[in-house]
Amino acid sequence: MAPGLQNGKLSKELPYIGQQENEDTYPDSARRFSKASARGKVSLDVLNENSPLLSPQRVEDDSSPTDSDTSVDELDFLDGEEQEESKSPYLLSLGMSKASLAIVWIIGPLSGVIVQPYIGIRSDNCRSRFGKRKPFMIGGATATLISFLALAWTREIVHGFLGFFGADPESHFVKTVTICFAVGWVCLLDVAINTVQAGIRAFIVDNAPTHQQEDANAWAGVILGIGSVLGYLSGYVNLPRIMPFFGNTQFKVLSVITCIALGGTVLISTLCITERDPRHDPPPPTEQTGVLAFFKQIYRSARRLSPQIRKVCEVQFFNWIGWFPFLFYITTYIGQLHVNPIFRANPDMSPKEVDEAWESATRVGSFALLIFAITSFSSNMVLPFFVVPTYRAPSPSKSTSSFHSSTSAHRNGHQPTTPGGTPLPMSASMTSFFPPPPDEASHSRVARLLSLAQIPWLTLRRAWLLSHLLFAVCMALTFFITTPTAATVLAGVVGLSWALSLWAPFALISAEISKHDAQARKTGGTNDDQAGVVLGLHNVAISAPQMLATLVSSIIFRIAQKPRGEPGDDSVGWVMRFGGVAALVAAYMTSRLREEGVSTEVKGKEDGAADGRESEMV
């Protein structure tokens, strides 16, 4: 839900968030809603907070709104994990009915189940001189940029093309073509995003040694947090006024900014990081084409997963059953708490007044999402200081390679090394924030000083386990929360759990893949299932439960949801509590993960060269 803007103007009601919440003050607030809505047109469909899978409603005004009337909820389309929720307002603004939206909602998870494993297999078998992952990163990023821009300018493209043949922009035919055009680009956007994500995640695994996997994935979580915070903050800024040359709506401006950011960062990564030359790898197995062959290969790869990776995927299945209701419905939950006193004090409100109340409630919920994003970002920055790293770098005496020799080996088909190494364990963010001093003695002192922040028993696995329990407790607290302010605090606390969900599973799986890769290279063999297909299967464990959670949520809504405008609708609360139960199952599954012991070593040596790669368990 987009915060803070109404018809291109900064909302004057934002300071109302978190202020007086007793029932006596809400009637005055309801009257202010009417005055605020008089300043501009409000789309009733956009403001409808009922489940779109259960309460399809016709658009009362069949006319397609102009760009200036398009809800700024469109901007949330740019947020990664809430992508499916965010595309709905934009399609609604084009005239799509809520009944049709149910199909669009399935596209994201479905593409994640199919596209990422497919791209993973193709990239693992790629033997291009440009590398295994770069062609898919560049191709996926290019398709994403085109899809974003085409989607943002859908109305102009369709109206301009059909207008050339004399079609009336307000005709039913033009509206239908506009919706179909937009849905087509939504499908392509989902496929493109999954392609570039599959390439980037595997790119991290391939280009960081085992002991730096936690570091790399922690930084990936930090960058995601920055994007989320900036995305929510953008809802409080009139971007078309600041950057009119990018477009006349929030969505258009943000689409251009997103394209610049994505294109720039992918370009920097591909130019600055030298990927291992896959032409030095053994030839890929003979490929069988066809849909059936693809699913057979996925099945075989799933059966070959190591026990540790399989258990992480099992945790993620239940973890995402829990996260899906929260990410999709937290704004609705907080909004319901906001409107409950208004509906109790004004039982005979008209539909228009109800929509005005929900408009303000939506901004309250969006502010909570901003707090959630800030907490998650801050946690991603701070947590690695306290978590004991699973691996440590080889000591300088064991790793004698220089930067240039490491780069040369990388280009010749070997895994990268870590120049210099570090003699003492340092957590992910520590190694990134504090580069090693030039002399070994100073480096040792810095390492010992920073290691004092670590909690000896707090491994990454245990931190992830605690995050599940924290999430479950927060969802149980929804029984007792009655005000939007308390719910906003709750959302902020849950941001800590979200930070670990963005970090821990990827770090654990990446380290396991890297470890097996190092062992295979040490013995001169090959790793049958490389980063691409393994991370693709991991994404199946993330995407598939979203469809299951959608089904269960719909059943709960059918049973518990009250008519719109009635106070005390706790259906969303029950959906989130269902997610809390799933988090408890995820916590139990996490407790079954193997805790790496101190006696285990992972070493990777390169044949006949000084360049070596080895990582030791802490």
ABEGO torsion letter per residue (X at the ends): XBBGBBGGBBBAAAAABGBBABAAAAAAAAAAAAAAAAABBBBAAAABABBAAABBBBBABABBBBAAABBAAAAAAABAAAAAAAAAAAAAAAGBBAAAAAAAAAAAAAAAAAAAAAAAAAAAABABAAEAAAAAAAAAAAAAAAAAAAAAAAAAAAAAAAAAAGBBAABAAAAAAAAAAAAAAAAAAAAAAAAAAAAAAAAAAAABBAAAAAAAAAAAAAAAAAAAAAAAAAAABBAAAABAAAEABAAAAAAAAAAAAAAAAAAAAAAABBBBBAAABBBBBBBBBEAAAAAAAAAAAAAABBAAAAAAAAAAAAAAAAAAAAAAAAAAAAAAAAAAAAAAABAABBAAAAAAAAAAAAAAAAAAAAAAAAAAAAAAAAAAAABBBABBBBBAAABABBAAAAAAAAAAGBBBBBBGEBABBBBAAAAAABBBBABAAAAAAAAAAAAAABBAABBAAAAAAAAAAAAAAAAAAAAABABAAAAAAAAAAAAAAAAAAAAAAAAAAAAAAAAAAAAAAAAGBBBABBAAAAAAAAAAAAAAAAAAAAAAAAAAAAAABBBBGBBGBAAAAAAAAAAAAAAAAAAAAAAABBBBBAABBBBBBBBGBABBBBBBBX
